[in-house]
């Protein structure tokens, strides 16, 4: 009995479907598929759906845009620092003993025995014992640690921390001679 109801239901649905198709075509016999106008409309919709799912590289768009205009592709812009407009500079640090203090520079001998020159500008922070100092407060023999920006041929100091030089121990005049 159940089988009969299921079969009858399918038969009714099929007849209703055929009747609907016939009504769409005004009772005339149907053509072999949709018209050219309907196919064109479906293609337009599908193109729009597919385009919305694509991800496009913005750099590729810029290059494609200049090719369309007949221009040569521009050189890619270097990565920035997030809005400052300046390129980041390589940073480094060094430590050593001051050998000379100038008006806007320091010479020091690093741990490998190389003499290094570092320039000081208005943005450089100079400290001694956690207190701000001036460049002229530095003196020969001070131990320093320098954080700098490398500008190719010169270093620009960003932070200079100084530790006053300890006097070298002298022999005690009252000590007995070593013999």
ZIZILIN-V55553 format. One record per residue. N is the residue number from 0. PHI is phi as a letter, one per 40 degrees, with the letter a starting at -180 (none if undefined). PSI is psi in radians with two decimals (NA if undefined). D_FIRST is the distance of its C-alpha to the first C-alpha in Angstrom with 2 decimals. Layout:
N,PHI,PSI,D_FIRST / N,PHI,PSI,D_FIRST
This chain:
0,none,-0.76,0.00 / 1,c,-0.66,3.78 / 2,c,-0.63,5.34 / 3,c,-0.71,5.23 / 4,c,-0.75,6.60 / 5,c,-0.77,8.93 / 6,c,-0.73,10.10 / 7,c,-0.67,10.75 / 8,c,-0.73,12.56 / 9,c,-0.68,14.63 / 10,c,-0.73,15.52 / 11,c,-0.76,16.73 / 12,c,-0.70,18.69 / 13,c,-0.74,20.27 / 14,c,-0.70,21.40 / 15,c,-0.72,22.82 / 16,c,-0.76,24.62 / 17,c,-0.63,26.14 / 18,c,-0.67,27.20 / 19,c,-0.71,28.90 / 20,c,-0.71,30.77 / 21,c,-0.66,31.91 / 22,c,-0.59,33.15 / 23,c,-0.59,35.11 / 24,c,0.25,37.04 / 25,g,0.42,37.81 / 26,g,-0.07,35.68 / 27,c,2.71,37.88 / 28,c,2.45,36.66 / 29,c,2.71,36.66 / 30,c,3.11,39.41 / 31,c,1.33,39.05 / 32,g,-3.07,38.48 / 33,c,2.79,40.26 / 34,c,2.94,43.77 / 35,c,-0.64,46.85 / 36,c,-0.73,47.31 / 37,c,-0.73,43.81 / 38,c,-0.73,44.39 / 39,c,-0.76,47.78 / 40,c,-0.75,46.39 / 41,c,-0.72,43.77 / 42,c,-0.71,46.53 / 43,c,-0.80,48.74 / 44,c,-0.79,46.11 / 45,c,-0.70,45.40 / 46,c,-0.74,49.16 / 47,c,-0.71,49.62 / 48,c,-0.75,46.88 / 49,c,-0.68,48.32 / 50,c,-0.59,51.85 / 51,c,-0.32,51.02 / 52,c,-0.22,49.88 / 53,c,2.56,53.02 / 54,b,2.35,55.97 / 55,b,2.38,59.38 / 56,c,2.15,62.68 / 57,d,-0.60,65.15 / 58,c,-0.64,68.04 / 59,c,-0.64,66.25 / 60,c,-0.75,65.80 / 61,c,-0.76,69.52 / 62,c,-0.77,70.47 / 63,c,-0.66,68.13 / 64,c,-0.72,69.57 / 65,c,-0.55,73.13 / 66,c,-0.68,72.25 / 67,c,-0.68,70.87 / 68,c,-0.19,74.10 / 69,g,0.21,76.14 / 70,c,2.78,77.63 / 71,c,2.70,77.97 / 72,c,2.31,75.80 / 73,c,2.69,77.57 / 74,c,2.46,78.44 / 75,c,2.41,75.92 / 76,c,2.41,77.18 / 77,c,2.64,78.10 / 78,c,2.41,76.00 / 79,c,-2.94,77.56 / 80,b,0.27,78.01 / 81,g,0.39,75.57 / 82,h,-0.15,77.71 / 83,c,-0.38,81.31 / 84,g,-0.04,82.06 / 85,b,2.58,84.04 / 86,c,2.48,83.18 / 87,c,2.47,82.95 / 88,b,2.58,86.00 / 89,c,2.36,86.05 / 90,b,2.71,87.14 / 91,a,3.09,89.20 / 92,a,2.73,91.61 / 93,a,2.76,94.90 / 94,b,2.63,97.45 / 95,i,-2.86,101.16 / 96,b,2.26,104.66 / 97,c,2.29,106.13 / 98,b,-0.33,109.07 / 99,a,2.49,109.74 / 100,b,2.17,108.65 / 101,b,-2.93,108.99 / 102,c,-0.64,108.35 / 103,b,0.46,104.71 / 104,a,2.80,104.13 / 105,b,2.44,104.36 / 106,b,2.35,105.38 / 107,a,2.73,104.27 / 108,b,2.11,104.29 / 109,c,-3.09,100.86 / 110,c,-0.36,100.15 / 111,c,0.08,100.69 / 112,g,0.13,104.12 / 113,c,2.38,103.10 / 114,c,2.25,104.52 / 115,b,2.56,101.81 / 116,b,2.31,102.25 / 117,b,2.33,99.86 / 118,c,2.60,100.25 / 119,b,2.29,99.81 / 120,b,-3.02,98.63 / 121,c,-0.34,97.92 / 122,c,-0.12,94.38 / 123,c,2.33,95.64 / 124,c,2.10,95.49 / 125,b,2.25,98.56 / 126,b,2.60,98.62 / 127,a,2.13,100.97 / 128,f,0.82,100.01 / 129,g,0.36,96.99 / 130,b,2.49,99.31 / 131,c,2.39,99.46 / 132,b,3.04,102.64 / 133,b,2.86,104.25 / 134,c,-0.66,104.92 / 135,c,-0.19,108.65 / 136,c,-0.25,107.85 / 137,c,2.61,106.81 / 138,a,2.84,109.63 / 139,d,2.33,110.48 / 140,g,-0.29,109.24 / 141,c,2.43,106.22 / 142,c,2.31,103.08 / 143,b,2.74,100.21 / 144,b,2.20,96.52 / 145,b,2.26,95.43 / 146,b,2.25,91.98 / 147,b,2.84,92.28 / 148,b,2.35,90.57 / 149,c,1.98,91.43 / 150,b,0.66,92.59 / 151,g,-1.59,93.51 / 152,c,-0.17,97.29 / 153,a,2.72,97.54 / 154,b,2.37,95.90 / 155,b,2.09,95.45 / 156,c,2.39,95.44 / 157,b,-0.70,92.72 / 158,b,2.36,93.76 / 159,b,2.07,97.00 / 160,b,2.22,97.46 / 161,b,2.49,101.01 / 162,b,2.14,102.40 / 163,d,2.51,106.18 / 164,c,2.34,108.07 / 165,c,2.39,109.43 / 166,c,2.48,113.10 / 167,c,2.42,113.81 / 168,c,2.37,115.33 / 169,b,2.70,119.09 / 170,c,2.46,121.11 / 171,c,2.11,122.44 / 172,c,-0.37,126.22 / 173,c,-0.05,126.90 / 174,c,2.54,124.93 / 175,c,2.61,127.04 / 176,c,2.64,127.24 / 177,c,1.77,125.00 / 178,a,NA,127.34
